[in-house]
Amino acid sequence: MTNGYGPVEKDRSVGEWQAGDGKVITIQGSTWPKGLGVHSPSDVRYNLGGACSEFTAQVGIDDEVGNNGSVIFQVFADGAKIHDSGTMGGANTARSVRVSVAGKQELRLVVTDAGDGATWDHADWADAKLTCSGSGPTPIPPLAASPAPSTTPATGTSSYLSERTWAAMTNGYGPVEKDRSVGEWQAGDGRTLTLNGVAYAKGLGAHAPSDVRYNLGGGCSQFTARVGIDDEVAGSGSVVFQVFADGAKLFDSGTMTGATTTRAVNVSVAGKQELRLVVVDAGDGASYDHGDWAGARLTSV
């Protein structure tokens, strides 16, 4: 382990110089009980011995530095880079990392300063975990079954959007599908929602340009999902996912292609009247733009 400021912290943010002086790992208001808190430049390595199949995490800059800082998260296995987050700032929502490490001997987690110095660069590998021989089935269960980042009180209850009735829906090709990909023109002709090889039992399958709206009536606290282009288009397509509440944009994924790692959405909708889920074509036409809102759900107050 090497770290830019103090030691890497386990299950807390990096805090300041001393070991154990960090806080609960928190990215854009979402908290995680497990993970690693680092400060760029950081390099943490684990011996795998060929016994693990997959590494997953949620990455971002910890809220303890506000909207400051800028970093790049990189994952290497046996010296080959298998994930690069691109530059992330303190205002960015956590992004999902999910990569295969099957047969690999070494996992290396790197955080760089994005080229502008390391001030404020408190970076989190939230919920970082390996799936290894004897530790459980592969793939890791999707959002519906796995621990999800949340700031919702334990008294809240959640429901999937596919189990709710939307207030309005437009879609670029055929109807938006519930609990399946958009498929082709006819309703019900989609497949299992699948992003980067991971299948999801619940969610919405859309095609850009798409706009789906739900009435909340001020009774919900949080919206979560995982977004990306469905595997059925075999790496083609390019879209942007956007979330609006009462007309204000809460989330923008940036351009995602069929090769982009799945991204997490976790936004507060407390007191809001309307949720609007938009998929646009990223400016290059809508061919192959099958966008999934996987595991999409609302938590009620």
Secondary structure, DSSP 8 states (H G I E B T S, - for coil): -B-SSS--EESS---SSSTT----EEETTEEESSEEEEESSEEEEEE-TT-EEEEEEEEEE-GGGTT--EEEEEEEETTEEEEEEEEEETTS--EEEEEE-TT-SEEEEEEE-TTS--TT-EEEEEEEEEEETTS--SS---TTTS---B---TT-EEEEGGGS--SEEE-SSS--EESS---SSSTT----EEETTEEESSEEEEESSEEEEEE-TT-EEEEEEEEEE-GGGTT--EEEEEEEETTEEEEEEEEEETTS--EEEEEE-TT-SEEEEEEE-TTS--TT-EEEEEEEEEEE-
